[in-house]
């Protein structure tokens, strides 16, 4: 995934506020947890939860879109969005 794709995906998402903090390993874990909420645990996030863009629900949104991925792929996708964050 490249920066252009990250930018396009973010622009297609519906949210009111981007409240993500600078990316770090804690947020990488949150991103992965959100992805697994979508793909492993089949959780459904409420509209209210998705009003704010967080690393956790960014992972959830992308997990819903792209499905189950190997952890290395999830980390690469996080790294792309982390680079785009700056």
Secondary structure, DSSP 8 states (H G I E B T S, - for coil): --HHHHHHHHHHS--SEE------HHHHHHHHHHHHHHHTS-----TTGGGEE-HHHHHHHHHHHH----HHHHHHHHHHHHHHH-
